[in-house]
Amino acid sequence: MNSATINSVNSDPPASGSAIAWLQSATAEVWLKFLLALVGLGLAFGAALLSTASGEAGNLWVSVILASVALLMAAFVGLVTVPYLARRVAIERLRQTFHYEVTKAGVVYVLVTLVIGIAALNTGNNLLYIVVAAMLAAILVSGVVSALVLRGLELQVRLPEHVFAARPVVGRIALRNSRRFLPSFSIRVVPARREKEKGMKPRKQWRWEPATFAFPPNRAPENQWVKLRDWRVRRVDVIPPPPGIFEGMIYFPYLPSGADLAADLELCFERRGLYRESSFGVATRFPFAFLTKTRDVALEREILVYPPIEPPDELFEILPLVRGEWESFVRGRGSDLYRIREYMPEDSARHVDWKATAKSGSLKVREFSREDERKLCIVFDNPAAGFIPGSAYEQAVNLAASLAWHFSTHDAEVSFVVPGHGRLTDLHEFLAQLAVIEPQKDPHAAIAAQAGSPRDLVRPDVLRQIDHAATGEYNIVLTARPRGSLPTALWNCSYFIFLANEDQPTVAPDSRKA
């Protein structure tokens, strides 16, 4: 659990050694420089006064010398002390900047004050002057009080670890008033201020980039006479930041001194992906609602939203077929009897059950269950960009997540394969990869796919890296490849789901016999 302190609260340190520790701190050095600057400016001001007095008394040279000393001392303070103090400004104070937004009530109030002020100037009525002064004082009081209300607050944002798209989850926002005496009123926790982007499309922005000035420009680099370091400006695409975690606000009407309050926030994300908040804001309109004053809190939070695992329609179509194929695959050598069935030409003679054969009058064989029958591997063969539509791609990702979640709840040893990430055994790691996966940006693979050639010839083939002999797993493969380009060794131990150009994937009619 992380927290961000809006206004740090200094605890009372022990008396012994506190003065020495303070003198050795950077704060003491800043104060020393500040006091020296005041002393220097005071001496410069005194020298200027003496210079004026000497000039009036007729001592011209004394006046010139004192004036020169005053200027030199003032210049010394300005060149030495002021830049140091500017560099030592607390970064936390700079980050805790206020943002002001005038409310409708504030606009009306200012207009009324302006009208009364004009009337006071025209009439000279003292009562109107008093009313205008009181109204202006109310604006000043509103700014000071709202700043005091926002100080001494500590913000904590707790988010769930695992989040699925289209499934509501609950986060918690906690606010603590660390002050001893002053309470806070009408506090709102809001997300960071973000520019409204049109969707998530990149926008154009001018940017300076380092370059090299060469002359003559049309010659080869080794034949150019002059090469100088240069800068150029060009327009580049700026990708907007990830979407925020939440919209709206959390409202705390009253927060006593030294108290903690928490509020639950329901979050629901429509799409998978990474959501991030770079900072949060603590805002208030107290006391008169003339201004909405917001203080930024440097508290970064991000949340990874997994694909939805709600069973889609195609999952109900696929599951019976997958279970049947898997059931027939797990039959093999083992110690537990699976069933007694009719003899087939490919069966071994040592598995013939002679008692059952004598009773039935036809050859019967024993079929045993495999000891590693619960091993399953789900392979998402990520297609190239542009090979299938975006809607079909999202359907494929959702289907892969649903299959992984479904079979992980069963008594099975499930592993996962995603191109570029190797073999995964943890379900949430696989879902995290699916949360941010995008079509492979491989122009050669896309060109080859559009031309109809097998794409395994132009990029590393993840399907050929599956070693069934070493793992003994049954594979569920989601792929967009043509059927003729698939390794033939996988057909006997895999079930293929083909990612067609339509919105719904298609399945192989019989993966074992295709």
Summary of the structure (lengths in Angstrom):
residues: 514
radius of gyration: 37.6
end to end distance: 53.1
largest distance: 143.1
contacts: 1393
relative contact order: 0.09
helix: 39%
strand: 28%
